[in-house]
Amino acid sequence: MADLCSVPPKILVPAANETLDLALGSQVELNCTVGWAAAQRCQPAPAWSKDGQWLGNQSRQDTTWLAQNSSEQLLSSVLQLNLTHDADFGVFACWVSNATATFTLRQAEVAGHVPAVLAALLVLALLVLLAVLYVRCRLSARLWYRNRYGELEINDGKLYDAYVSYAPSPDDRKFVNFIVKPQLENRYGYKLFLDEQTILPNSEPSADLIMNVSRCRRLIVVLSVAYLEQDWCNSSFREGLWRLLELSKKPIFIVFESQYREISHPAISLLKQHRGAVTLLLWRAGSMTPSSDFWKELCLALPRKVSFQGTVGDPQTQLQEDKDPMLILHSSYLDSGGDLHPDGDLGTGLRGCIFRSPPAPRIGGPGAPAVAAAAGTEEAQLRGGHRPELDVSDLGSRNYGARTDFYCLVTEDDL
C-alpha cells in the first residue's frame, strides 16, 4: 500500500468488527469505508484478505469522493461474495494504510423440517386426544364436580325431587313407569311425583297443579307426539311455557329421537329458542344404557342428591329430628293405637288423647297399686271429658317455617 498518509485514515464503516451468519448459497457485499483529512495529499489504496491470504481486485469496487464540507475525503471499498461452498466462509479483513476492518462470515445452520413436522403432529395428536376426552368425559367430570361441590337443595320444604308430566298413552306410560322411574329412583335415589293428567287444562295452572309442583324441585315433561296433541299445546303453548317457567326452575323436556325428526309442532322451535331457560333432552336408541349421556344430562338438570346413611323418609325431617305427624307423607298412622316412638313432639299426654294411647302396663311389685291408680285416674278423666295437662314446652324450638305444606289433623270433636 503506497502513498501512506501522515495520519492513518479513520474507519467509518463498519464501526466495529462485524460477524455475519449467512446461509449457504447466499450473496453478500462487505462495505469498508474510511475517511481522512482533505489537506493531506495522499491516496490510500485498500486491500482485502481472507483468512490471512490476500485477495485480488476482480470482485472489488472502490469509490472515492469528497465530503460536503470539503474538509474530508472518503473512500469506499465493496467486496462482493457468492457463498456457494463451505470454503467461502471465513474471516475477511479490509486494509487501508494502518487501519483494519474485520468481517467474520459464519454458515448458519438450516433448521430441518423433520423436527418441525414431528412437533406439529405431536401437538395435533394432543389436541385430538383432548377433544376426544372432552367429548367422552365432559358429562362425567361435570357430574362428579356437581356431586362433590354443587349447591345442596335441602330444607326447602320440598317433598319430591321432580314432578313428571306425561300423556296417558301406552308408550308414554311404559317409558315413565318402566324406564324413567326405576332408573332415577332405584339407581340415583331421586323421588318422583308422576302425573298423567293435563298439566294446563285451560292454559292456566289449577290449584292441584300449583300445590303439587310446589312440592317438587324440578319439572320433567315427556314431550311426545301424544303430549303435543293436547289442547293447550296446540292452542297456546307459548303462554303455557311461561306458566311452567313461573312454577318451576328450568323445566326439563324429553323428546324422542324417533319422533323428533317428524314433529312439525312450533313447540320444538320455541324450546330451541329458549335453551337458556329450559333443558331439552333427546332420547336416542342408545339412551337405554345406564351409562349413556342421556342419564348424565338428566342428573345434571336435577338437583344434587344427598344420601344419608341409615335414615328413612324425607332427609330434611331427619336433619331437623322432626317427628311431627304433620310432616309425615302417608296417613296410615291414624289407624294405629299410638305412637311407636316414645319421644314424640308433644309428649305422651297429647298422643294419648288423640291417638288412643295404650293403658299403662301392669307391673307386679310394691309400685303396682300406684300404677293402676294412675291408669284408673287417666281413664276417669277421659270418660268425664277432662284431658290431662299437655307438655308443650318444646314447641317453640321446632322449625316449621321451612315447610310450605301442612296437613290439618283437627277433628270435629276438637272443634
C-alpha positions in Angstrom: 0.0 0.0 0.0 1.7 3.2 -1.3 1.0 6.8 -0.6 0.6 6.5 3.1 -0.9 9.4 4.9 0.9 11.0 7.8 -2.3 10.5 9.8 -3.9 7.0 9.4 -7.4 7.0 7.9 -10.4 6.6 10.2 -12.7 3.6 9.5 -16.3 4.8 9.3 -18.0 1.5 8.2 -18.0 -0.9 10.0 -17.9 0.8 13.4 -16.5 -2.4 14.9 -15.6 -5.9 13.9 -18.7 -7.4 12.3 -19.9 -11.0 12.4 -22.5 -12.3 9.9 -24.4 -15.6 10.0 -25.3 -16.4 6.4 -26.9 -19.4 4.7 -25.1 -21.4 2.0 -25.9 -20.1 -1.5 -26.5 -16.5 -0.4 -24.8 -13.4 -1.7 -23.2 -10.6 0.4 -21.4 -7.3 0.0 -18.8 -6.3 2.5 -18.6 -2.5 2.7 -15.4 -0.8 4.1 -15.5 3.0 4.2 -12.7 5.2 5.5 -12.1 8.9 5.7 -9.1 11.3 6.1 -8.4 15.0 6.1 -8.6 16.6 2.6 -5.4 18.7 3.4 -3.3 15.6 3.2 -2.1 15.0 -0.3 -2.3 11.2 -0.3 -4.4 8.5 -1.8 -4.7 5.3 0.3 -5.1 2.0 -1.6 -7.5 -0.6 0.1 -6.7 -4.2 0.1 -8.7 -7.4 1.2 -7.6 -10.6 2.7 -9.4 -13.9 3.6 -8.0 -15.9 6.5 -4.7 -14.2 6.1 -4.5 -14.6 2.3 -4.6 -11.6 0.0 -7.4 -11.4 -2.5 -7.3 -9.9 -5.9 -9.3 -6.9 -7.2 -11.7 -8.8 -9.5 -14.6 -8.8 -7.1 -14.0 -5.4 -5.5 -15.2 -2.0 -6.3 -13.6 1.2 -4.9 -15.1 4.7 -4.9 -13.6 8.0 -3.7 -15.4 11.3 -3.1 -15.2 14.5 -1.2 -17.3 15.2 1.8 -19.9 18.0 1.7 -17.8 20.4 3.8 -14.8 19.7 1.6 -12.7 19.1 4.7 -12.6 15.3 4.4 -12.1 12.7 1.7 -13.9 9.4 1.8 -13.1 6.0 0.3 -15.4 3.1 0.0 -14.3 -0.4 -0.9 -17.1 -3.0 -1.5 -16.2 -6.7 -1.7 -18.9 -8.9 -3.4 -19.0 -12.6 -2.4 -21.1 -15.6 -3.5 -21.2 -18.1 -0.7 -21.7 -21.3 -2.7 -19.3 -23.6 -0.9 -18.3 -24.1 2.7 -14.8 -22.8 1.9 -16.3 -19.4 1.0 -16.9 -18.7 4.7 -14.2 -17.3 6.9 -12.6 -14.1 8.3 -12.3 -11.2 5.8 -10.2 -8.1 6.5 -10.1 -4.7 4.8 -6.7 -3.0 5.0 -6.4 0.8 4.4 -3.0 2.1 5.3 -2.7 1.2 9.0 -6.5 0.9 9.6 -8.1 -2.6 9.5 -11.8 -3.6 9.4 -12.7 -7.3 10.0 -15.8 -9.3 8.8 -16.4 -12.8 10.1 -18.8 -14.8 7.9 -20.3 -18.0 9.5 -22.5 -20.5 7.9 -26.0 -20.5 9.6 -27.4 -23.9 10.4 -30.5 -24.6 8.4 -33.3 -25.9 10.6 -34.5 -29.3 9.5 -38.2 -29.9 8.5 -38.4 -33.3 10.2 -38.4 -32.0 13.9 -40.9 -29.3 13.0 -43.2 -31.8 11.3 -42.9 -34.2 14.2 -43.7 -31.4 16.7 -46.7 -30.3 14.7 -48.0 -33.9 14.5 -47.5 -34.3 18.3 -49.4 -31.1 19.0 -52.2 -32.2 16.6 -52.4 -35.6 18.3 -52.6 -34.0 21.7 -55.4 -31.7 20.6 -57.3 -34.6 19.1 -56.8 -36.6 22.4 -58.1 -33.7 24.4 -61.1 -33.3 22.2 -61.9 -37.0 22.5 -61.5 -36.9 26.3 -63.7 -33.8 26.4 -66.5 -35.4 24.4 -66.4 -38.7 26.2 -65.8 -37.5 29.8 -67.1 -33.9 30.0 -70.5 -35.0 31.4 -68.9 -37.4 33.9 -66.5 -34.7 35.0 -69.3 -32.1 35.4 -71.4 -34.6 37.3 -68.6 -35.5 39.6 -67.9 -31.9 40.3 -71.6 -31.1 40.9 -72.0 -34.0 43.2 -68.9 -33.0 45.2 -69.0 -29.2 45.2 -72.5 -28.4 43.9 -75.1 -26.5 45.8 -77.4 -28.5 48.1 -81.1 -28.1 47.8 -82.4 -29.2 51.2 -84.5 -27.7 53.9 -86.6 -26.0 51.2 -89.9 -27.6 52.1 -89.9 -29.9 49.0 -91.2 -33.5 49.2 -90.1 -34.6 45.8 -87.2 -34.1 43.5 -89.1 -34.0 40.3 -92.7 -33.7 39.0 -93.1 -35.9 35.9 -95.8 -34.9 33.5 -96.7 -37.3 30.6 -99.5 -38.1 28.3 -101.9 -41.0 29.2 -100.8 -43.1 26.2 -99.5 -46.7 26.5 -96.0 -45.8 25.1 -95.6 -42.8 27.4 -96.8 -44.8 30.4 -94.3 -47.6 29.7 -91.5 -45.1 29.2 -92.1 -43.3 32.5 -93.1 -46.2 34.7 -90.6 -48.8 33.4 -87.6 -46.7 32.4 -87.5 -43.2 33.9 -89.0 -44.0 37.3 -86.8 -47.2 38.1 -83.7 -45.5 36.8 -84.0 -42.3 38.7 -85.4 -43.7 41.9 -83.6 -47.1 42.2 -80.2 -46.1 40.7 -79.8 -42.5 41.6 -82.1 -42.2 44.7 -84.4 -39.5 43.4 -88.0 -39.2 44.5 -90.6 -38.6 41.7 -94.2 -37.5 41.5 -95.9 -38.9 38.5 -98.9 -37.2 36.8 -100.5 -38.2 33.5 -103.3 -35.6 33.7 -103.3 -32.5 31.6 -100.9 -30.1 33.2 -102.6 -27.0 32.0 -106.3 -27.7 31.3 -107.1 -24.2 30.0 -103.6 -22.7 29.8 -104.0 -21.8 33.4 -102.5 -23.9 36.2 -105.0 -25.5 38.5 -104.8 -25.4 42.3 -103.7 -29.0 42.5 -101.0 -28.4 39.9 -99.6 -25.4 41.8 -99.7 -27.4 45.1 -98.0 -30.5 43.5 -95.4 -28.6 41.6 -94.6 -26.5 44.6 -93.7 -29.8 46.4 -91.2 -30.7 43.7 -87.8 -29.2 43.0 -87.9 -29.8 39.2 -90.4 -30.3 36.5 -90.0 -33.1 33.8 -92.2 -33.1 30.8 -92.2 -36.1 28.4 -92.9 -34.1 25.2 -94.1 -36.9 22.9 -96.5 -36.6 19.9 -99.4 -37.7 22.2 -98.4 -35.0 24.6 -98.4 -32.3 21.9 -101.9 -33.3 20.8 -103.3 -31.8 24.0 -105.5 -28.7 23.6 -103.2 -26.3 25.4 -100.2 -27.4 23.4 -102.0 -26.8 20.1 -103.7 -23.5 21.1 -101.4 -21.7 23.4 -98.1 -23.5 24.0 -96.2 -20.2 24.3 -98.4 -18.9 27.1 -98.3 -22.3 28.8 -94.5 -22.4 28.7 -94.4 -19.0 30.5 -96.6 -20.5 33.2 -94.4 -23.5 33.6 -91.3 -21.2 33.9 -93.1 -19.4 36.7 -93.9 -22.6 38.5 -90.6 -24.5 38.2 -86.9 -23.7 37.9 -85.7 -24.5 34.4 -88.1 -27.3 33.4 -86.8 -30.4 31.6 -88.4 -31.5 28.3 -87.7 -35.0 27.0 -88.1 -35.6 23.2 -87.9 -38.9 21.4 -85.5 -39.1 18.5 -87.8 -41.3 16.5 -90.5 -38.6 16.7 -88.2 -35.6 16.8 -87.5 -35.5 13.1 -91.1 -35.9 12.2 -92.6 -33.3 14.6 -93.5 -30.1 12.9 -95.1 -28.6 16.0 -94.0 -25.0 16.8 -93.3 -26.0 20.4 -89.9 -27.6 19.3 -88.7 -24.5 17.7 -89.9 -22.4 20.7 -87.9 -24.6 23.1 -84.8 -24.3 20.9 -85.1 -20.6 21.1 -85.2 -20.6 24.9 -82.5 -23.2 25.6 -81.1 -21.0 28.4 -84.4 -21.2 30.3 -85.3 -24.8 29.7 -83.4 -28.1 29.4 -84.2 -30.1 26.2 -83.0 -33.7 26.2 -83.2 -36.1 23.3 -83.9 -39.8 23.9 -81.9 -41.9 21.4 -81.7 -45.6 20.7 -78.6 -45.9 22.9 -80.0 -44.0 25.8 -81.3 -47.1 27.4 -77.8 -47.9 28.7 -77.4 -46.7 32.3 -74.1 -45.1 31.5 -75.4 -43.1 28.4 -75.1 -39.4 28.1 -78.9 -39.0 28.5 -78.9 -40.0 32.1 -75.9 -37.9 32.9 -77.5 -34.8 31.3 -80.8 -35.6 33.2 -78.9 -35.9 36.5 -77.1 -32.6 35.8 -80.5 -30.9 35.3 -81.9 -32.4 38.5 -80.8 -31.2 41.9 -77.8 -32.6 43.7 -78.8 -35.8 45.5 -77.6 -36.3 49.1 -77.6 -39.8 50.5 -78.0 -40.2 54.3 -76.8 -43.5 55.7 -79.2 -45.2 58.0 -82.1 -42.8 57.5 -85.6 -43.3 56.1 -88.0 -40.7 54.8 -87.5 -37.1 54.0 -83.9 -36.0 54.6 -84.9 -32.6 56.0 -87.1 -34.1 58.7 -84.3 -36.4 59.6 -81.9 -33.5 59.8 -84.3 -31.5 61.9 -85.1 -34.6 64.0 -88.7 -33.7 63.4 -91.2 -36.5 64.0 -94.3 -34.3 63.9 -97.2 -36.1 62.2 -97.9 -33.1 60.0 -94.7 -33.8 58.2 -95.4 -37.4 57.5 -96.4 -38.1 53.9 -98.8 -41.0 54.4 -101.6 -41.1 56.9 -101.7 -44.7 57.9 -100.5 -43.8 61.4 -104.0 -42.5 62.2 -105.2 -46.1 62.4 -102.5 -47.1 64.9 -103.0 -47.5 68.6 -100.4 -44.9 69.5 -97.1 -43.5 68.6 -94.4 -46.2 68.5 -91.7 -43.6 69.2 -91.6 -42.9 72.9 -90.1 -39.4 72.4 -92.7 -37.7 70.2 -93.0 -33.9 69.7 -95.9 -33.3 72.0 -95.4 -35.8 74.7 -97.4 -38.8 75.8 -100.4 -36.8 77.0 -101.4 -35.3 73.6 -100.8 -38.6 71.7 -102.8 -40.4 74.3 -105.9 -38.3 74.0 -105.9 -38.1 70.2 -104.4 -41.4 69.1 -105.8 -43.6 71.9 -102.6 -44.2 73.8 -102.4 -47.7 75.3 -103.1 -48.2 79.0 -100.2 -48.2 81.5 -98.6 -51.7 81.8 -99.4 -53.8 84.8 -96.3 -54.3 86.7 -96.2 -56.5 89.8 -94.5 -55.4 92.9 -94.8 -52.7 95.5 -95.5 -50.0 92.9 -98.3 -51.8 91.2 -101.2 -50.2 93.1 -99.8 -46.7 92.3 -99.5 -47.5 88.6 -103.0 -49.0 88.5 -104.4 -45.9 90.3 -102.7 -43.6 87.8 -104.2 -45.6 84.9 -107.6 -45.5 86.5 -107.4 -41.8 87.0 -106.5 -41.2 83.4 -109.4 -43.4 82.2 -111.8 -41.5 84.5 -110.6 -38.2 83.1 -111.2 -39.3 79.6 -114.7 -40.5 80.4 -115.5 -37.3 82.1 -114.3 -35.2 79.2 -111.2 -33.9 81.1 -107.8 -34.0 79.5 -104.5 -34.3 81.3 -102.2 -31.3 81.2 -100.1 -31.1 78.0 -96.4 -30.7 77.9 -95.8 -28.2 75.1 -92.5 -26.8 76.3 -90.5 -27.9 73.2 -92.9 -26.5 70.6 -91.1 -23.2 70.5 -87.9 -24.8 69.3 -89.4 -26.5 66.3 -88.7 -25.1 62.9 -91.9 -25.3 60.9 -91.1 -22.3 58.7 -89.1 -24.4 56.3 -92.2 -26.3 55.2 -94.7 -24.9 52.7 -97.3 -27.5 53.1 -99.0 -28.9 56.2 -101.7 -31.5 57.0 -104.6 -30.4 59.2 -105.2 -33.1 61.9 -108.0 -31.3 63.8 -111.1 -33.4 64.2 -114.7 -32.4 64.6 -114.6 -33.3 68.3 -111.7 -30.9 68.8 -113.8 -28.1 67.2 
